[in-house]
């Protein structure tokens, strides 16, 4: 009978150890699940920020294009005016 009790006690101890290991594993799994949820939230936040950045970058690019066009128009206008002044001076010099 003593041998049966010691086997039963040993089995109970082993079951207790397995239970403890399982509880530790469940706790770790819960922690990982929480971390995964945090990462998913961060990914969603980054995606949203990326969309906002993309829109702002598009606006800046459009503004830059318009600014470049205005500068080209200004340079061409200055060139035309300078050309007309030079042409006027040449005509004035020839006529005078």
Backbone as a printed PyTorch tensor [residue, N CA C, xyz], in Angstrom:
tensor([[[  0.8090,  -1.1900,   0.0000],
         [  0.0000,   0.0000,   0.0000],
         [  0.8590,   1.2630,   0.0000]],

        [[  1.9370,   1.1980,   0.7210],
         [  2.8660,   2.3400,   0.7890],
         [  3.3870,   2.6770,  -0.6050]],

        [[  3.6870,   1.6290,  -1.3830],
         [  4.2030,   1.8270,  -2.7350],
         [  3.1600,   2.5110,  -3.6140]],

        [[  1.8930,   2.1460,  -3.4700],
         [  0.7940,   2.7580,  -4.2190],
         [  0.6360,   4.2230,  -3.8630]],

        [[  0.7800,   4.5480,  -2.5680],
         [  0.6570,   5.9410,  -2.1340],
         [  1.8060,   6.7810,  -2.6850]],

        [[  3.0220,   6.2200,  -2.6670],
         [  4.1580,   7.0000,  -3.1630],
         [  4.0360,   7.2210,  -4.6710]],

        [[  3.4980,   6.2300,  -5.3910],
         [  3.2770,   6.4100,  -6.8250],
         [  2.2240,   7.4840,  -7.0570]],

        [[  1.1460,   7.4080,  -6.2740],
         [  0.0880,   8.3980,  -6.3970],
         [  0.6250,   9.7950,  -6.0840]],

        [[  1.4290,   9.8990,  -5.0310],
         [  2.0140,  11.1820,  -4.6450],
         [  2.9670,  11.6780,  -5.7290]],

        [[  3.7670,  10.7940,  -6.2850],
         [  4.7010,  11.1730,  -7.3460],
         [  3.9300,  11.6530,  -8.5710]],

        [[  2.8510,  10.9460,  -8.9170],
         [  2.0320,  11.3360, -10.0640],
         [  1.3900,  12.7000,  -9.8200]],

        [[  0.9090,  12.9160,  -8.5890],
         [  0.3190,  14.2110,  -8.2610],
         [  1.3550,  15.3370,  -8.3680]],

        [[  2.5680,  15.0780,  -7.9320],
         [  3.6280,  16.0770,  -8.0280],
         [  3.9570,  16.3840,  -9.4830]],

        [[  4.0000,  15.3270, -10.3060],
         [  4.2810,  15.5320, -11.7250],
         [  3.1470,  16.3340, -12.3830]],

        [[  1.9140,  16.0080, -12.0090],
         [  0.7630,  16.7400, -12.5430],
         [  0.8560,  18.2060, -12.1300]],

        [[  1.2300,  18.4510, -10.8880],
         [  1.4050,  19.8190, -10.3800],
         [  2.4720,  20.5520, -11.1790]],

        [[  3.5720,  19.8860, -11.4760],
         [  4.6480,  20.5050, -12.2560],
         [  4.1650,  20.8470, -13.6650]],

        [[  3.4520,  19.9010, -14.2710],
         [  2.9170,  20.1400, -15.6170],
         [  1.9330,  21.3000, -15.5910]],

        [[  1.0940,  21.3410, -14.5540],
         [  0.1220,  22.4270, -14.4120],
         [  0.8500,  23.7710, -14.2940]],

        [[  1.9070,  23.8100, -13.4840],
         [  2.6820,  25.0430, -13.3240],
         [  3.2980,  25.4850, -14.6530]],

        [[  3.8590,  24.5290, -15.3850],
         [  4.4610,  24.8350, -16.6880],
         [  3.3990,  25.3730, -17.6430]],

        [[  2.2230,  24.7400, -17.6370],
         [  1.1430,  25.1820, -18.5170],
         [  0.6750,  26.5920, -18.1520]],

        [[  0.6010,  26.8780, -16.8610],
         [  0.1950,  28.2170, -16.4320],
         [  1.2120,  29.2690, -16.8710]],

        [[  2.4980,  28.9430, -16.7360],
         [  3.5500,  29.8550, -17.1930],
         [  3.4280,  30.0700, -18.7020]],

        [[  3.2160,  28.9910, -19.4420],
         [  3.0830,  29.0980, -20.9010],
         [  1.8620,  29.9360, -21.2910]],

        [[  0.7560,  29.7450, -20.5560],
         [ -0.4470,  30.5340, -20.8460],
         [ -0.1920,  32.0090, -20.5720]],

        [[  0.5200,  32.3090, -19.5000],
         [  0.8350,  33.6980, -19.1780],
         [  1.7000,  34.3190, -20.2700]],

        [[  2.6950,  33.5600, -20.7270],
         [  3.5550,  34.0470, -21.8030],
         [  2.7540,  34.2640, -23.0900]],

        [[  1.8420,  33.3500, -23.3810],
         [  1.0100,  33.4810, -24.5820],
         [  0.1380,  34.7300, -24.4870]],

        [[ -0.4130,  35.0000, -23.2980],
         [ -1.2160,  36.2110, -23.1120],
         [ -0.3670,  37.4580, -23.3150]],

        [[  0.8640,  37.4450, -22.7930],
         [  1.7560,  38.5890, -22.9660],
         [  2.0590,  38.8130, -24.4410]],

        [[  2.3170,  37.7260, -25.1570],
         [  2.6000,  37.8400, -26.5950],
         [  1.3860,  38.3830, -27.3430]],

        [[  0.2150,  37.9180, -26.9390],
         [ -1.0060,  38.3830, -27.5760],
         [ -1.1680,  39.8860, -27.3700]],

        [[ -0.8920,  40.3490, -26.1520],
         [ -0.9720,  41.7890, -25.8710],
         [  0.0270,  42.5680, -26.6950]],

        [[  1.2420,  42.0390, -26.7990],
         [  2.2730,  42.7150, -27.5860],
         [  1.8850,  42.7370, -29.0610]],

        [[  1.2940,  41.6470, -29.5330],
         [  0.8610,  41.5830, -30.9270],
         [ -0.2170,  42.6240, -31.1990]],

        [[ -1.1560,  42.7540, -30.2650],
         [ -2.1950,  43.7740, -30.4300],
         [ -1.5840,  45.1660, -30.4630]],

        [[ -0.5880,  45.4070, -29.6070],
         [  0.1010,  46.6990, -29.6080],
         [  0.7720,  46.9510, -30.9560]],

        [[  1.4320,  45.9250, -31.4770],
         [  2.1020,  46.0710, -32.7700],
         [  1.1050,  46.3310, -33.8940]],

        [[ -0.0350,  45.6580, -33.8400],
         [ -1.0610,  45.8770, -34.8600],
         [ -1.5680,  47.3160, -34.7950]],

        [[ -1.7530,  47.8290, -33.5730],
         [ -2.2130,  49.2110, -33.4200],
         [ -1.1670,  50.1860, -33.9500]],

        [[  0.0940,  49.9070, -33.6390],
         [  1.1730,  50.7720, -34.1380],
         [  1.2230,  50.7470, -35.6560]],

        [[  1.0090,  49.5680, -36.2380],
         [  1.0180,  49.4500, -37.7010],
         [ -0.1230,  50.2690, -38.3060]],

        [[ -1.3060,  50.2020, -37.6830],
         [ -2.4400,  50.9900, -38.1800],
         [ -2.1480,  52.4840, -38.0640]],

        [[ -1.5640,  52.8890, -36.9370],
         [ -1.2230,  54.2990, -36.7450],
         [ -0.2180,  54.7650, -37.7980]],

        [[  0.8070,  53.9390, -38.0400],
         [  1.8150,  54.3000, -39.0440],
         [  1.2060,  54.3800, -40.4370]],

        [[  0.2940,  53.4720, -40.7380],
         [ -0.3690,  53.4960, -42.0440],
         [ -1.1580,  54.7910, -42.2070]],

        [[ -1.8620,  55.1840, -41.1570],
         [ -2.6390,  56.4250, -41.1970],
         [ -1.7200,  57.6290, -41.3620]],

        [[ -0.6210,  57.6500, -40.6120],
         [  0.3420,  58.7480, -40.7280],
         [  0.9670,  58.7690, -42.1170]],

        [[  1.2010,  57.5810, -42.6810],
         [  1.7570,  57.4920, -44.0330],
         [  0.8160,  58.0950, -45.0580]],

        [[ -0.4900,  57.8530, -44.8840],
         [ -1.4710,  58.4250, -45.8120],
         [ -1.4840,  59.9450, -45.7150]],

        [[ -1.4290,  60.4580, -44.4830],
         [ -1.4050,  61.9130, -44.2840],
         [ -0.1460,  62.4940, -44.9130]],

        [[  0.9880,  61.8290, -44.6820],
         [  2.2520,  62.3030, -45.2550],
         [  2.1910,  62.3060, -46.7770]],

        [[  1.6070,  61.2660, -47.3350],
         [  1.5050,  61.1620, -48.7970],
         [  0.6870,  62.3260, -49.3660]],

        [[ -0.4150,  62.6620, -48.6870],
         [ -1.2350,  63.7890, -49.1530],
         [ -0.4530,  65.1020, -49.0640]],

        [[  0.2290,  65.3030, -47.9370],
         [  1.0040,  66.5340, -47.7780],
         [  2.1240,  66.6010, -48.8050]],

        [[  2.7800,  65.4730, -49.0530],
         [  3.8640,  65.4460, -50.0380],
         [  3.3260,  65.7940, -51.4260]],

        [[  2.1320,  65.3000, -51.7440],
         [  1.5160,  65.6280, -53.0340],
         [  1.2370,  67.1150, -53.1590]],

        [[  0.7240,  67.7070, -52.0690],
         [  0.4440,  69.1450, -52.0880],
         [  1.7320,  69.9500, -52.2510]],

        [[  2.7660,  69.5590, -51.5140],
         [  4.0500,  70.2640, -51.6070],
         [  4.6140,  70.1430, -53.0170]],

        [[  4.5030,  68.9510, -53.5870],
         [  5.0060,  68.7370, -54.9530],
         [  4.2570,  69.6310, -55.9420]],

        [[  2.9370,  69.7170, -55.7760],
         [  2.1310,  70.5550, -56.6610],
         [  2.5150,  72.0310, -56.5030]],

        [[  2.7040,  72.4630, -55.2330],
         [  3.1170,  73.8510, -54.9830],
         [  4.4790,  74.1240, -55.6010]],

        [[  5.3810,  73.1660, -55.4950],
         [  6.7260,  73.3310, -56.0550],
         [  6.6570,  73.4580, -57.5830]],

        [[  5.8100,  72.6320, -58.2140],
         [  5.6530,  72.7210, -59.6650],
         [  5.1360,  74.1050, -60.0620]],

        [[  4.1180,  74.5850, -59.3200],
         [  3.5420,  75.8920, -59.6350],
         [  4.5800,  76.9860, -59.4310]],

        [[  5.3590,  76.8640, -58.3550],
         [  6.4120,  77.8480, -58.0820],
         [  7.4510,  77.8460, -59.2030]],

        [[  7.8270,  76.6700, -59.6750],
         [  8.7840,  76.5740, -60.7790],
         [  8.2200,  77.1970, -62.0600]],

        [[  6.9290,  76.9660, -62.3100],
         [  6.3080,  77.5550, -63.4990],
         [  6.3110,  79.0750, -63.4030]],

        [[  5.9900,  79.5850, -62.2110],
         [  5.9950,  81.0470, -62.0400],
         [  7.3900,  81.6120, -62.2670]],

        [[  8.4080,  80.9230, -61.7470],
         [  9.7880,  81.3990, -61.9300],
         [ 10.1640,  81.3870, -63.4070]],

        [[  9.7660,  80.3650, -64.1340],
         [ 10.0540,  80.3020, -65.5690],
         [  9.3880,  81.4680, -66.2950]],

        [[  8.1370,  81.7280, -65.9350],
         [  7.4070,  82.8310, -66.5750],
         [  8.1030,  84.1550, -66.2780]],

        [[  8.5470,  84.3310, -65.0300],
         [  9.2370,  85.5700, -64.6600],
         [ 10.5380,  85.7140, -65.4480]],

        [[ 11.3240,  84.6230, -65.5150],
         [ 12.5930,  84.6800, -66.2510],
         [ 12.3630,  84.9530, -67.7310]],

        [[ 11.3650,  84.3300, -68.3160],
         [ 11.0710,  84.5560, -69.7310],
         [ 10.6380,  86.0080, -69.9430]],

        [[  9.8020,  86.5060, -69.0290],
         [  9.3360,  87.9040, -69.1490],
         [ 10.5020,  88.8690, -69.0450]],

        [[ 11.3760,  88.6330, -68.0880],
         [ 12.5510,  89.4990, -67.9380],
         [ 13.4210,  89.4200, -69.1860]],

        [[ 13.5720,  88.2170, -69.7180],
         [ 14.3680,  88.0390, -70.9410],
         [ 13.7700,  88.7760, -72.1170]],

        [[ 12.4450,  88.6990, -72.2600],
         [ 11.7690,  89.3910, -73.3650],
         [ 11.9210,  90.9040, -73.2070]],

        [[ 11.7110,  91.3920, -71.9870],
         [ 11.8480,  92.8390, -71.7410],
         [ 13.2780,  93.2880, -72.0250]],

        [[ 14.2500,  92.5130, -71.5330],
         [ 15.6590,  92.8630, -71.7680],
         [ 15.9530,  92.8490, -73.2670]],

        [[ 15.4120,  91.8580, -73.9740],
         [ 15.6110,  91.7800, -75.4250],
         [ 15.0080,  92.9710, -76.1430]],

        [[ 13.8060,  93.3660, -75.7100],
         [ 13.1690,  94.5370, -76.3250],
         [ 13.9560,  95.8100, -76.0350]],

        [[ 14.4930,  95.9320, -74.8240],
         [ 15.2920,  97.1140, -74.4910],
         [ 16.5450,  97.1540, -75.3570]],

        [[ 17.2000,  96.0130, -75.4920],
         [ 18.4090,  95.9450, -76.3290],
         [ 18.0630,  96.2510, -77.7790]],

        [[ 16.9660,  95.6800, -78.2610],
         [ 16.5200,  95.9370, -79.6300],
         [ 16.2140,  97.4310, -79.8140]],

        [[ 15.5600,  98.0200, -78.8090],
         [ 15.2620,  99.4570, -78.8620],
         [ 16.5280, 100.2850, -78.8940]],

        [[ 17.5210,  99.8870, -78.0930],
         [ 18.8000, 100.6030, -78.0890],
         [ 19.5140, 100.4920, -79.4390]],

        [[ 19.4560,  99.2900, -80.0230],
         [ 20.0970,  99.0890, -81.3350],
         [ 19.4110,  99.9610, -82.3850]],

        [[ 18.0770,  99.9380, -82.3570],
         [ 17.3340, 100.7590, -83.3380],
         [ 17.6340, 102.2390, -83.1070]],

        [[ 17.6790, 102.6370, -81.8590],
         [ 17.9730, 104.0370, -81.5090],
         [ 19.3820, 104.4370, -81.9900]],

        [[ 20.3340, 103.4870, -81.8130],
         [ 21.7180, 103.7600, -82.2270],
         [ 21.8230, 103.8430, -83.7450]],

        [[ 21.1170, 103.0090, -84.4460],
         [ 21.1520, 102.9960, -85.9070],
         [ 20.4670, 104.2550, -86.4490]],

        [[ 19.3490, 104.6190, -85.8780],
         [ 18.5730, 105.7670, -86.3590],
         [ 19.2540, 107.0830, -85.9970]],

        [[ 19.9730, 107.0760, -84.8760],
         [ 20.5210, 108.3220, -84.3790],
         [ 21.8330, 108.6630, -84.9120]]])
